[in-house]
Amino acid sequence: MKALQRKTVGFIGAGTMGQALMRGLIARGLRPRALIASDPRGAMRRRVGRLRVRTTASNCEIACEADLIILAVKPQEVFSVLEEVGECVHKRQLVISIAAGVTRAALQARLPGMPLVRVMPNLPATVGQGFAAYALGRYASARHRAMIETVFNAVGVSVELPERLLDAVTAVSGSGPAYLFYLAQVLEEAGRRLGLPRRVAEQAVRHTLLGGATLLVGEDTSAEAWMRRVASKRGTTEAALRHFARRGVKGHLIEGVRAAARRSKELSCRFC
Ligand SMILES: NC(=O)c1ccc[n+]([C@@H]2O[C@H](COP(=O)([O-])OP(=O)(O)OC[C@H]3O[C@@H](n4cnc5c(N)ncnc54)[C@H](OP(=O)(O)O)[C@@H]3O)[C@@H](O)[C@H]2O)c1
């Protein structure tokens, strides 16, 4: 938390991601009063208020007071927010956008000379297991990098990347949780078709995914090596894996992820 000492962190938008970051920072020891959040919805402000975070309906108040301004509104709201607060922001602040598809160039054009960062987080940030990739703007420094890492490491892990790779990150880790939920749904259905009661199928799948993910992140062993440890020669797992290989399942999944990356690029063009 050293990088955020004596800093005020402001959130414009206090929905799912904004609240996840606030909770993470507080859990890591930041004083709730060092946070301030704006949201048009009274219900959201009350929820955040219960964390003892200061709240306001005015985005300009955040822009005037915060050292870090986190734009946590939907992408289509970002530019109207910047228009609203553009007069109040100054170059000693850092603007952080987590809006999917909103490029650094588009942000910088509206915030000339300002230090800014574009970040692509993901939904597991809400349970402290997020992955975020970030690209610093041209006026952001090493000091700003330390602040970004402090914020996003409070809800998982973060890495710096060239901005051109953020479409790939969006496709892999941004959309990734949905692929896992898709796999869960498919496995649950397979279990039910094989005769398992619904509740048992759900439990079996959820605990298997959690256990598998825990093994994967817990040791420096590749996913392929773990697969080999489960799949003994001519055993049950190998029968399934061979079937997937014959039917080209891997290729279809990779094409799906590529489609997500293409869509991310298309959406970025919309927000230029
Ligand atoms: N959720 C994810 O998995 C995820 C992953 C990666 C990136 N992101 C990015 O994170 C950003 C926030 O997503 P989210 O899921 O947290 O959205 P969310 O839950 O809808 O939160 C956004 C909040 O901002 C409020 N808001 C709308 N207009 C505003 C304004 N002009 N000023 C201040 N607040 C305003 C919204 O109120 P209303 O509901 O009344 O509009 C809502 O409470 C998005 O840009 C998204 O691309 C999200």
Ligand as a Chemical Component Dictionary entry (heavy atoms), coordinates in Angstrom:
data_LIG
# 
_chem_comp.id                   LIG 
_chem_comp.type                 NON-POLYMER 
_chem_comp.pdbx_formal_charge   0 
_chem_comp.three_letter_code    LIG 
# 
loop_
_chem_comp_atom.comp_id 
_chem_comp_atom.atom_id 
_chem_comp_atom.alt_atom_id 
_chem_comp_atom.type_symbol 
_chem_comp_atom.charge 
_chem_comp_atom.model_Cartn_x 
_chem_comp_atom.model_Cartn_y 
_chem_comp_atom.model_Cartn_z 
_chem_comp_atom.pdbx_ordinal 
LIG N1  N1  N 0  -17.734 -6.777 -15.113 1  
LIG C1  C1  C 0  -16.696 -7.333 -15.727 2  
LIG O1  O1  O 0  -16.523 -8.549 -15.798 3  
LIG C2  C2  C 0  -15.665 -6.454 -16.384 4  
LIG C3  C3  C 0  -14.460 -7.031 -16.825 5  
LIG C4  C4  C 0  -13.504 -6.197 -17.429 6  
LIG C5  C5  C 0  -13.759 -4.847 -17.587 7  
LIG N2  N2  N 1  -14.947 -4.342 -17.161 8  
LIG C6  C6  C 0  -15.195 -2.916 -17.391 9  
LIG O2  O2  O 0  -15.461 -2.298 -16.166 10 
LIG C7  C7  C 0  -16.351 -1.201 -16.368 11 
LIG C8  C8  C 0  -17.441 -1.263 -15.304 12 
LIG O3  O3  O 0  -18.117 -2.505 -15.467 13 
LIG P1  P1  P 0  -19.093 -3.036 -14.323 14 
LIG O4  O4  O 0  -19.360 -4.464 -14.640 15 
LIG O5  O5  O -1 -18.580 -2.637 -12.984 16 
LIG O6  O6  O 0  -20.408 -2.153 -14.657 17 
LIG P2  P2  P 0  -21.629 -1.820 -13.680 18 
LIG O7  O7  O 0  -21.786 -2.864 -12.656 19 
LIG O8  O8  O 0  -22.788 -1.483 -14.581 20 
LIG O9  O9  O 0  -21.142 -0.483 -12.935 21 
LIG C9  C9  C 0  -21.116 0.768  -13.535 22 
LIG C10 C10 C 0  -21.754 1.765  -12.572 23 
LIG O10 O10 O 0  -21.551 3.080  -13.079 24 
LIG C11 C11 C 0  -22.781 3.787  -12.968 25 
LIG N3  N3  N 0  -22.812 4.906  -13.895 26 
LIG C12 C12 C 0  -23.458 5.002  -15.091 27 
LIG N4  N4  N 0  -23.256 6.221  -15.630 28 
LIG C13 C13 C 0  -22.478 6.902  -14.767 29 
LIG C14 C14 C 0  -21.943 8.215  -14.752 30 
LIG N5  N5  N 0  -22.167 9.069  -15.783 31 
LIG N6  N6  N 0  -21.200 8.611  -13.718 32 
LIG C15 C15 C 0  -20.953 7.775  -12.661 33 
LIG N7  N7  N 0  -21.446 6.512  -12.620 34 
LIG C16 C16 C 0  -22.194 6.077  -13.646 35 
LIG C17 C17 C 0  -23.799 2.731  -13.274 36 
LIG O11 O11 O 0  -25.108 3.152  -12.925 37 
LIG P3  P3  P 0  -26.344 2.593  -13.844 38 
LIG O12 O12 O 0  -26.400 1.142  -13.608 39 
LIG O13 O13 O 0  -27.504 3.356  -13.342 40 
LIG O14 O14 O 0  -25.991 2.921  -15.280 41 
LIG C18 C18 C 0  -23.279 1.572  -12.462 42 
LIG O15 O15 O 0  -23.678 1.645  -11.114 43 
LIG C19 C19 C 0  -16.887 -1.320 -17.788 44 
LIG O16 O16 O 0  -16.344 -0.314 -18.603 45 
LIG C20 C20 C 0  -16.419 -2.686 -18.253 46 
LIG O17 O17 O 0  -16.055 -2.675 -19.631 47 
LIG C21 C21 C 0  -15.898 -5.092 -16.552 48 
# 
loop_
_chem_comp_bond.comp_id 
_chem_comp_bond.atom_id_1 
_chem_comp_bond.atom_id_2 
_chem_comp_bond.value_order 
_chem_comp_bond.pdbx_ordinal 
LIG N1  C1  SING 1  
LIG C1  O1  DOUB 2  
LIG C1  C2  SING 3  
LIG C2  C3  SING 4  
LIG C2  C21 DOUB 5  
LIG C3  C4  DOUB 6  
LIG C4  C5  SING 7  
LIG C5  N2  DOUB 8  
LIG N2  C6  SING 9  
LIG N2  C21 SING 10 
LIG C6  O2  SING 11 
LIG C6  C20 SING 12 
LIG O2  C7  SING 13 
LIG C7  C8  SING 14 
LIG C7  C19 SING 15 
LIG C8  O3  SING 16 
LIG O3  P1  SING 17 
LIG P1  O4  DOUB 18 
LIG P1  O5  SING 19 
LIG P1  O6  SING 20 
LIG O6  P2  SING 21 
LIG P2  O7  DOUB 22 
LIG P2  O8  SING 23 
LIG P2  O9  SING 24 
LIG O9  C9  SING 25 
LIG C9  C10 SING 26 
LIG C10 O10 SING 27 
LIG C10 C18 SING 28 
LIG O10 C11 SING 29 
LIG C11 N3  SING 30 
LIG C11 C17 SING 31 
LIG N3  C12 SING 32 
LIG N3  C16 SING 33 
LIG C12 N4  DOUB 34 
LIG N4  C13 SING 35 
LIG C13 C14 SING 36 
LIG C13 C16 DOUB 37 
LIG C14 N5  SING 38 
LIG C14 N6  DOUB 39 
LIG N6  C15 SING 40 
LIG C15 N7  DOUB 41 
LIG N7  C16 SING 42 
LIG C17 O11 SING 43 
LIG C17 C18 SING 44 
LIG O11 P3  SING 45 
LIG P3  O12 DOUB 46 
LIG P3  O13 SING 47 
LIG P3  O14 SING 48 
LIG C18 O15 SING 49 
LIG C19 O16 SING 50 
LIG C19 C20 SING 51 
LIG C20 O17 SING 52 
# 
